[in-house]
């Protein structure tokens, strides 16, 4: 006989069981966060109650990142100069580009690395 498996929406009553499950060795191997019961409640209760935290990223850095992401070719990652400075040792052969981006009055220095 095969045991039936069913899914249900998480409720506040499930949080103690969820906390216990998150502490098990086989779960901790994949779930790196070691949370107290209070942290589990804080993390999951807003989703249960429908009180989601909404974070919106705004500003120049976000806009440039969005434009670079949209402008990248398949198999390519475009990044601004500051980001490339942080990883240039890992990707010394990146292709330097000057890009005209919407909303920017001057060209933006970017670097392309290829993932393929």
MARBA-3410 file (N, C-alpha, C, O; in Angstrom, 1 decimal):
116
0.8,-1.2,0.0,0.0,0.0,0.0,0.9,1.2,0.0,1.8,1.3,0.8 ~ 0.6,2.2,-0.9,1.3,3.4,-1.0,0.7,4.5,-0.1,-0.5,4.7,-0.2 ~ 1.5,5.2,0.7,0.9,6.2,1.5,0.5,7.4,0.6,1.2,7.8,-0.3 ~ -0.6,8.0,1.0,-1.1,9.2,0.2,-0.3,10.4,0.6,0.0,10.6,1.8 ~ 0.0,11.2,-0.3,0.7,12.5,-0.1,-0.2,13.6,-0.4,-0.8,13.6,-1.5
-0.4,14.5,0.4,-1.2,15.7,0.1,-0.5,17.0,0.5,0.3,17.0,1.5 ~ -0.9,18.0,-0.1,-0.3,19.3,0.2,-1.4,20.2,0.8,-2.6,20.0,0.4 ~ -1.1,21.0,1.7,-2.0,21.9,2.3,-1.3,23.3,2.5,-0.1,23.3,2.6 ~ -2.1,24.3,2.6,-1.6,25.6,2.9,-1.0,25.6,4.3,-1.6,25.1,5.3 ~ 0.1,26.2,4.5,0.8,26.4,5.8,-0.1,27.2,6.7,-0.6,28.3,6.3
-0.3,26.7,8.0,-1.1,27.5,8.9,-0.2,27.8,10.2,0.9,27.2,10.3 ~ -0.6,28.6,11.0,0.1,28.9,12.3,0.3,27.6,13.1,1.3,27.5,13.8 ~ -0.7,26.8,13.0,-0.6,25.5,13.8,0.5,24.6,13.3,1.0,23.7,14.0 ~ 1.0,24.8,12.1,2.0,24.0,11.5,3.4,24.5,11.9,4.4,23.8,11.6 ~ 3.6,25.6,12.4,4.9,26.2,12.7,5.8,25.4,13.6,7.0,25.3,13.4
5.2,24.8,14.7,6.1,23.9,15.5,6.7,22.8,14.8,7.8,22.4,14.9 ~ 5.8,22.1,13.9,6.3,21.0,13.1,7.3,21.5,12.1,8.3,20.8,11.9 ~ 7.1,22.6,11.5,8.1,23.2,10.5,9.4,23.5,11.2,10.4,23.2,10.7 ~ 9.3,24.1,12.4,10.6,24.3,13.2,11.3,23.0,13.4,12.5,23.0,13.2 ~ 10.6,22.0,13.9,11.2,20.7,14.1,11.9,20.2,12.9,13.0,19.7,12.9
11.2,20.2,11.8,11.7,19.7,10.5,12.9,20.5,10.0,13.9,19.9,9.6 ~ 13.0,21.8,10.2,14.1,22.6,9.8,15.4,22.3,10.6,16.5,22.6,10.2 ~ 15.2,21.7,11.8,16.3,21.3,12.7,16.9,20.0,12.3,18.0,19.6,12.8 ~ 16.3,19.2,11.5,16.7,17.8,11.2,18.0,17.9,10.3,18.1,18.8,9.5 ~ 18.9,17.0,10.6,20.2,17.0,9.9,20.1,16.9,8.4,20.8,17.7,7.7
19.2,16.1,7.8,19.1,16.0,6.4,18.5,17.3,5.8,18.8,17.6,4.6 ~ 17.8,18.1,6.5,17.2,19.4,6.0,18.3,20.4,6.2,18.5,21.2,5.3 ~ 19.0,20.4,7.3,20.1,21.4,7.5,21.2,21.4,6.5,21.8,22.4,6.2 ~ 21.4,20.2,5.9,22.4,20.1,4.8,22.0,20.9,3.6,22.9,21.4,2.9 ~ 20.8,21.2,3.4,20.3,22.0,2.3,19.8,23.4,2.7,19.8,24.3,1.9
19.3,23.5,3.9,18.7,24.7,4.4,19.7,25.3,5.4,19.7,24.9,6.6 ~ 20.5,26.2,5.0,21.7,26.7,5.8,21.2,27.5,7.0,22.0,27.7,7.9 ~ 20.0,28.0,7.0,19.6,28.9,8.1,19.2,28.0,9.3,18.4,27.1,9.2 ~ 19.8,28.3,10.4,19.5,27.6,11.7,18.6,28.6,12.5,19.1,29.5,13.1 ~ 17.3,28.4,12.5,16.4,29.4,13.0,15.8,28.8,14.3,15.4,27.7,14.5
15.7,29.8,15.3,14.9,29.4,16.5,13.4,29.4,16.2,13.0,29.8,15.1 ~ 12.6,28.9,17.1,11.2,28.9,16.8,10.7,30.3,16.6,9.8,30.5,15.7 ~ 11.1,31.2,17.4,10.7,32.6,17.2,11.0,33.2,15.8,10.2,33.9,15.3 ~ 12.2,32.8,15.3,12.6,33.2,14.0,11.7,32.6,12.9,11.4,33.2,11.9 ~ 11.4,31.3,13.1,10.5,30.6,12.2,9.1,31.3,12.1,8.6,31.6,11.1
8.6,31.7,13.3,7.3,32.4,13.4,7.5,33.8,12.7,6.6,34.1,11.9 ~ 8.5,34.5,13.0,8.7,35.8,12.4,8.9,35.7,10.8,8.4,36.6,10.1 ~ 9.5,34.6,10.4,9.8,34.5,8.9,8.5,34.0,8.2,8.2,34.6,7.1 ~ 7.7,33.1,8.7,6.6,32.5,8.0,5.2,33.1,8.3,4.3,33.0,7.5 ~ 5.0,33.6,9.5,3.7,34.1,9.9,3.2,35.2,9.0,2.0,35.1,8.7
4.0,36.1,8.5,3.4,37.2,7.6,2.8,36.5,6.4,1.8,37.0,5.9 ~ 3.5,35.5,5.8,2.9,34.9,4.6,1.6,34.1,4.9,0.7,34.1,4.1 ~ 1.5,33.5,6.1,0.3,32.8,6.5,-0.8,33.8,6.7,-1.9,33.6,6.3 ~ -0.5,34.9,7.3,-1.6,35.9,7.6,-1.8,36.9,6.4,-2.8,37.7,6.5 ~ -1.1,36.7,5.3,-1.3,37.6,4.2,-0.6,38.9,4.4,-0.9,39.9,3.6
0.3,39.1,5.3,1.0,40.3,5.5,2.5,40.2,4.9,3.4,40.0,5.7 ~ 2.6,40.3,3.6,3.9,40.1,3.0,4.7,41.4,3.2,4.1,42.5,3.1 ~ 6.0,41.3,3.3,6.8,42.4,3.3,7.2,42.7,1.8,7.6,41.8,1.1 ~ 7.0,43.9,1.4,7.3,44.2,0.0,8.4,45.2,0.0,8.4,46.3,0.5 ~ 9.5,44.8,-0.7,10.7,45.7,-0.8,10.8,46.0,-2.3,10.8,45.2,-3.2
10.9,47.3,-2.5,11.1,47.8,-3.9,12.5,48.5,-4.0,12.8,49.4,-3.2 ~ 13.3,48.1,-4.9,14.6,48.7,-5.1,14.4,49.8,-6.1,13.9,49.6,-7.2 ~ 14.9,51.0,-5.8,14.8,52.1,-6.7,16.1,52.8,-6.8,17.0,52.5,-6.0 ~ 16.3,53.6,-7.8,17.5,54.5,-7.9,18.3,54.1,-9.1,18.0,53.2,-9.9 ~ 19.4,54.9,-9.2,20.3,54.8,-10.4,20.9,53.4,-10.5,20.9,52.9,-11.6
21.4,52.9,-9.4,22.1,51.6,-9.5,21.1,50.5,-10.0,21.5,49.7,-10.9 ~ 19.9,50.5,-9.5,18.9,49.6,-9.9,18.5,49.7,-11.4,18.4,48.8,-12.1 ~ 18.4,51.0,-11.8,18.0,51.2,-13.2,19.2,50.8,-14.2,18.9,50.2,-15.2 ~ 20.4,51.1,-13.8,21.5,50.6,-14.6,21.6,49.1,-14.7,21.8,48.5,-15.8 ~ 21.4,48.4,-13.5,21.5,47.0,-13.5,20.4,46.4,-14.4,20.6,45.4,-15.1
19.2,47.0,-14.4,18.1,46.5,-15.2,18.4,46.7,-16.7,18.1,45.8,-17.5 ~ 19.0,47.8,-17.0,19.3,48.0,-18.5,20.4,47.1,-18.9,20.4,46.6,-20.1 ~ 21.4,46.9,-18.1,22.5,46.0,-18.4,22.0,44.6,-18.6,22.4,43.8,-19.5 ~ 21.1,44.1,-17.7,20.5,42.8,-17.8,19.7,42.6,-19.1,19.8,41.6,-19.8 ~ 18.9,43.6,-19.4,18.1,43.6,-20.6,19.0,43.6,-21.9,18.6,43.1,-22.9
20.1,44.3,-21.8,21.0,44.4,-23.0,21.9,43.3,-23.2,22.6,43.3,-24.2 ~ 22.0,42.3,-22.3,23.0,41.2,-22.4,22.5,40.2,-23.5,21.3,39.9,-23.6 ~ 23.4,39.7,-24.2,23.1,38.7,-25.2,23.0,37.4,-24.5,23.4,37.2,-23.4 ~ 22.4,36.4,-25.2,22.3,35.0,-24.6,23.8,34.5,-24.2,24.7,34.6,-25.0 ~ 23.9,34.0,-23.0,25.2,33.5,-22.6,26.2,34.6,-22.1,27.4,34.3,-22.0
25.7,35.8,-21.9,26.5,36.9,-21.6,26.0,37.6,-20.3,24.8,37.7,-20.1 ~ 26.9,38.1,-19.5,26.6,38.9,-18.4,27.2,40.2,-18.5,28.5,40.3,-18.7 ~ 26.4,41.3,-18.5,26.9,42.6,-18.5,26.9,43.2,-17.1,26.0,43.1,-16.4 ~ 28.0,43.9,-16.8,28.1,44.5,-15.4,28.7,45.9,-15.5,29.5,46.1,-16.4 ~ 28.4,46.7,-14.6,29.0,48.0,-14.5,30.5,47.9,-14.0,30.9,46.9,-13.6
31.2,49.0,-14.2,32.6,49.0,-13.8,32.9,48.7,-12.3,33.8,48.0,-12.0 ~ 32.1,49.2,-11.4,32.2,48.9,-10.0,32.1,47.4,-9.7,32.9,46.9,-8.9 ~ 31.1,46.8,-10.3,30.9,45.4,-10.1,32.1,44.6,-10.7,32.5,43.6,-10.1 ~ 32.5,45.0,-11.9,33.6,44.3,-12.5,34.9,44.4,-11.7,35.6,43.4,-11.6 ~ 35.1,45.5,-11.1,36.3,45.7,-10.2,36.3,44.7,-9.1,37.4,44.2,-8.7
35.2,44.3,-8.7,35.1,43.3,-7.6,35.4,41.8,-8.0,35.8,41.0,-7.2 ~ 35.2,41.6,-9.3,35.4,40.2,-9.8,36.4,40.1,-11.0,36.5,39.0,-11.6 ~ 37.1,41.1,-11.3,38.0,41.1,-12.4,39.1,40.0,-12.4,39.5,39.6,-13.4 ~ 39.5,39.7,-11.2,40.5,38.6,-11.1,39.9,37.3,-11.5,40.7,36.4,-12.0 ~ 38.6,37.1,-11.4,38.0,35.8,-11.9,37.7,35.8,-13.4,37.6,34.8,-14.0
37.6,37.0,-14.0,37.3,37.1,-15.4,38.2,38.2,-16.1,37.7,39.2,-16.5 ~ 39.5,37.9,-16.2,40.4,38.9,-16.7,40.1,39.2,-18.2,40.6,40.3,-18.7 ~ 39.4,38.4,-18.9,39.2,38.6,-20.4,37.9,39.2,-20.7,37.5,39.2,-21.8 ~ 37.3,39.9,-19.8,36.0,40.6,-20.0,36.2,41.6,-21.1,37.2,42.3,-21.2 ~ 35.2,41.8,-21.9,35.2,42.8,-23.0,34.6,44.1,-22.5,33.5,44.2,-22.0
35.4,45.1,-22.6,35.0,46.5,-22.1,34.1,47.1,-23.2,34.4,47.1,-24.4 ~ 33.0,47.7,-22.7,32.1,48.4,-23.7,31.7,49.8,-23.1,31.7,50.0,-21.9 ~ 31.4,50.7,-23.9,30.7,52.0,-23.5,29.3,51.9,-24.1,29.1,51.8,-25.3 ~ 28.3,51.9,-23.2,27.0,51.8,-23.6,26.1,53.0,-23.4,26.3,53.7,-22.4 ~ 25.3,53.3,-24.4,24.3,54.4,-24.2,23.1,53.8,-23.6,22.4,53.0,-24.2
22.8,54.2,-22.4,21.6,53.7,-21.7,20.6,54.7,-21.5,20.9,55.9,-21.2 ~ 19.3,54.3,-21.7,18.2,55.2,-21.5,18.3,55.8,-20.1,18.5,55.1,-19.1 ~ 18.1,57.1,-20.0,18.1,57.8,-18.7,19.4,58.3,-18.3,19.6,58.9,-17.2 ~ 20.5,57.9,-19.0,21.8,58.4,-18.7,22.3,59.4,-19.7,22.2,59.1,-20.9 ~ 22.9,60.5,-19.3,23.3,61.5,-20.2,24.7,61.2,-20.8,25.0,61.7,-21.9
25.5,60.3,-20.1,26.8,60.0,-20.6,26.9,58.4,-20.8,26.1,57.7,-20.2 ~ 27.7,58.0,-21.7,27.9,56.5,-21.8,28.3,55.9,-20.5,29.0,56.5,-19.7 ~ 27.9,54.6,-20.3,28.2,53.9,-19.1,29.2,52.8,-19.5,29.1,52.1,-20.4 ~ 30.3,52.8,-18.7,31.3,51.8,-18.9,30.8,50.5,-18.4,30.4,50.4,-17.2 ~ 30.8,49.4,-19.2,30.4,48.1,-18.8,31.3,47.1,-19.3,32.2,47.3,-20.1
31.2,45.9,-18.7,32.1,44.8,-19.0,31.2,43.5,-19.3,30.3,43.3,-18.6 ~ 31.6,42.8,-20.3,30.8,41.6,-20.7,31.7,40.4,-20.5,32.8,40.3,-20.9 ~ 31.1,39.4,-19.7,31.7,38.1,-19.6,30.8,37.1,-20.2,29.6,37.3,-20.2 ~ 31.4,36.1,-20.8,30.6,35.0,-21.4,30.5,33.8,-20.6,31.6,33.3,-20.1 ~ 29.3,33.2,-20.5,29.1,32.0,-19.7,29.2,30.8,-20.5,29.1,29.7,-20.0
29.3,30.9,-21.8,29.3,29.7,-22.7,30.6,29.7,-23.4,30.8,28.8,-24.2
END
